[in-house]
């Protein structure tokens, strides 16, 4: 399954970019220029491990290669306020609420 992500202009509803990815989770960086997607990419051995892909929304292109996580899933993504750190929550441990 492919996921298509559209990037729309801020002032006018015009399509800026169409990002083709198998990832199903996404987050915008605080400056609005960086976008990140995460998830599995397939069913083969490599595709069973989640990866994270950074995108440049100014031109719609990936920023480098996907980053392997070493885990089977990514459940949440969040940027720090300054945009320098990305937190990716993953794992198979039970989730607890406090």
Short mmCIF file of the C-alpha atoms (twelve columns), coordinates in Angstrom:
data_MODEL
# 
_entry.id   MODEL 
# 
loop_
_atom_site.group_PDB 
_atom_site.id 
_atom_site.type_symbol 
_atom_site.label_atom_id 
_atom_site.label_alt_id 
_atom_site.label_comp_id 
_atom_site.label_asym_id 
_atom_site.label_seq_id 
_atom_site.Cartn_x 
_atom_site.Cartn_y 
_atom_site.Cartn_z 
_atom_site.pdbx_PDB_model_num 
ATOM 1  C CA . UNK A 1  0.000  0.000  0.000  1 
ATOM 2  C CA . UNK A 2  1.279  3.456  -0.866 1 
ATOM 3  C CA . UNK A 3  0.436  6.618  1.010  1 
ATOM 4  C CA . UNK A 4  0.192  9.851  -0.948 1 
ATOM 5  C CA . UNK A 5  0.821  13.035 1.005  1 
ATOM 6  C CA . UNK A 6  -0.125 16.406 -0.417 1 
ATOM 7  C CA . UNK A 7  1.532  19.672 0.599  1 
ATOM 8  C CA . UNK A 8  -0.778 22.642 0.142  1 
ATOM 9  C CA . UNK A 9  0.061  26.346 -0.108 1 
ATOM 10 C CA . UNK A 10 -0.587 28.423 3.014  1 
ATOM 11 C CA . UNK A 11 -2.486 31.333 1.477  1 
ATOM 12 C CA . UNK A 12 -4.146 29.724 -1.505 1 
ATOM 13 C CA . UNK A 13 -5.427 26.154 -1.720 1 
ATOM 14 C CA . UNK A 14 -2.917 25.063 -4.350 1 
ATOM 15 C CA . UNK A 15 -1.131 21.744 -4.392 1 
ATOM 16 C CA . UNK A 16 2.602  22.311 -3.854 1 
ATOM 17 C CA . UNK A 17 3.964  18.747 -3.631 1 
ATOM 18 C CA . UNK A 18 2.829  15.159 -3.862 1 
ATOM 19 C CA . UNK A 19 4.981  12.850 -1.739 1 
ATOM 20 C CA . UNK A 20 4.882  9.134  -2.540 1 
ATOM 21 C CA . UNK A 21 5.730  6.982  0.472  1 
ATOM 22 C CA . UNK A 22 4.736  3.716  2.104  1 
ATOM 23 C CA . UNK A 23 4.988  5.396  5.510  1 
ATOM 24 C CA . UNK A 24 1.744  6.047  7.356  1 
ATOM 25 C CA . UNK A 25 2.856  8.395  10.154 1 
ATOM 26 C CA . UNK A 26 3.918  12.009 9.633  1 
ATOM 27 C CA . UNK A 27 4.818  15.285 11.362 1 
ATOM 28 C CA . UNK A 28 5.703  18.846 10.315 1 
ATOM 29 C CA . UNK A 29 8.844  20.527 11.614 1 
ATOM 30 C CA . UNK A 30 8.260  23.801 13.490 1 
ATOM 31 C CA . UNK A 31 9.569  25.950 10.616 1 
ATOM 32 C CA . UNK A 32 7.193  24.357 8.105  1 
ATOM 33 C CA . UNK A 33 10.036 23.488 5.716  1 
ATOM 34 C CA . UNK A 34 10.783 19.987 7.004  1 
ATOM 35 C CA . UNK A 35 8.336  17.118 7.016  1 
ATOM 36 C CA . UNK A 36 9.008  13.638 8.384  1 
ATOM 37 C CA . UNK A 37 7.303  10.324 7.651  1 
ATOM 38 C CA . UNK A 38 7.751  6.998  9.430  1 
ATOM 39 C CA . UNK A 39 6.649  3.395  9.267  1 
ATOM 40 C CA . UNK A 40 7.296  0.109  7.532  1 
ATOM 41 C CA . UNK A 41 8.016  0.021  3.831  1 
ATOM 42 C CA . UNK A 42 7.264  -3.573 2.855  1 
ATOM 43 C CA . UNK A 43 6.883  -7.206 3.754  1 
ATOM 44 C CA . UNK A 44 10.389 -8.507 3.035  1 
ATOM 45 C CA . UNK A 45 12.910 -8.719 5.879  1 
ATOM 46 C CA . UNK A 46 14.181 -5.137 5.384  1 
ATOM 47 C CA . UNK A 47 10.651 -3.769 4.936  1 
ATOM 48 C CA . UNK A 48 9.486  -5.241 8.244  1 
ATOM 49 C CA . UNK A 49 11.642 -2.741 10.120 1 
ATOM 50 C CA . UNK A 50 10.385 0.819  10.434 1 
ATOM 51 C CA . UNK A 51 12.277 3.686  8.847  1 
ATOM 52 C CA . UNK A 52 12.076 7.464  9.140  1 
ATOM 53 C CA . UNK A 53 12.300 9.735  6.091  1 
ATOM 54 C CA . UNK A 54 12.906 13.490 6.230  1 
ATOM 55 C CA . UNK A 55 11.494 15.633 3.404  1 
ATOM 56 C CA . UNK A 56 12.223 19.183 2.233  1 
ATOM 57 C CA . UNK A 57 8.829  20.791 1.658  1 
ATOM 58 C CA . UNK A 58 10.360 23.633 -0.332 1 
ATOM 59 C CA . UNK A 59 10.980 21.254 -3.247 1 
ATOM 60 C CA . UNK A 60 9.181  18.056 -2.138 1 
ATOM 61 C CA . UNK A 61 12.321 15.903 -2.232 1 
ATOM 62 C CA . UNK A 62 13.642 13.494 0.391  1 
ATOM 63 C CA . UNK A 63 16.473 14.748 2.599  1 
ATOM 64 C CA . UNK A 64 18.869 11.827 2.287  1 
ATOM 65 C CA . UNK A 65 18.109 8.146  2.615  1 
ATOM 66 C CA . UNK A 66 15.512 6.689  5.013  1 
ATOM 67 C CA . UNK A 67 16.865 6.276  8.546  1 
ATOM 68 C CA . UNK A 68 16.457 2.715  9.900  1 
ATOM 69 C CA . UNK A 69 14.989 2.513  13.406 1 
ATOM 70 C CA . UNK A 70 15.804 -1.107 14.185 1 
ATOM 71 C CA . UNK A 71 12.251 -1.572 15.448 1 
ATOM 72 C CA . UNK A 72 9.109  -2.952 13.838 1 
ATOM 73 C CA . UNK A 73 7.005  0.150  14.295 1 
ATOM 74 C CA . UNK A 74 6.948  3.863  14.982 1 
ATOM 75 C CA . UNK A 75 3.871  5.012  16.863 1 
ATOM 76 C CA . UNK A 76 4.486  8.723  17.339 1 
ATOM 77 C CA . UNK A 77 6.642  11.560 16.014 1 
ATOM 78 C CA . UNK A 78 7.300  14.944 17.608 1 
ATOM 79 C CA . UNK A 79 9.798  17.716 16.915 1 
ATOM 80 C CA . UNK A 80 11.377 19.808 19.653 1 
ATOM 81 C CA . UNK A 81 10.293 23.471 19.512 1 
ATOM 82 C CA . UNK A 82 13.587 24.499 17.881 1 
ATOM 83 C CA . UNK A 83 13.284 21.729 15.258 1 
ATOM 84 C CA . UNK A 84 16.718 20.261 16.021 1 
ATOM 85 C CA . UNK A 85 15.470 17.061 17.672 1 
ATOM 86 C CA . UNK A 86 12.902 14.513 16.537 1 
ATOM 87 C CA . UNK A 87 11.396 12.110 19.051 1 
ATOM 88 C CA . UNK A 88 10.126 8.860  17.547 1 
ATOM 89 C CA . UNK A 89 8.164  6.657  19.933 1 
ATOM 90 C CA . UNK A 90 8.227  2.961  19.093 1 
ATOM 91 C CA . UNK A 91 8.474  -0.477 20.573 1 
ATOM 92 C CA . UNK A 92 6.320  -3.272 21.737 1 
ATOM 93 C CA . UNK A 93 6.267  -2.543 25.463 1 
ATOM 94 C CA . UNK A 94 2.846  -1.852 26.972 1 
ATOM 95 C CA . UNK A 95 1.919  1.815  27.102 1 
ATOM 96 C CA . UNK A 96 1.150  3.353  30.469 1 
ATOM 97 C CA . UNK A 97 -0.721 6.541  31.249 1 
ATOM 98 C CA . UNK A 98 0.085  8.543  34.374 1 
# 
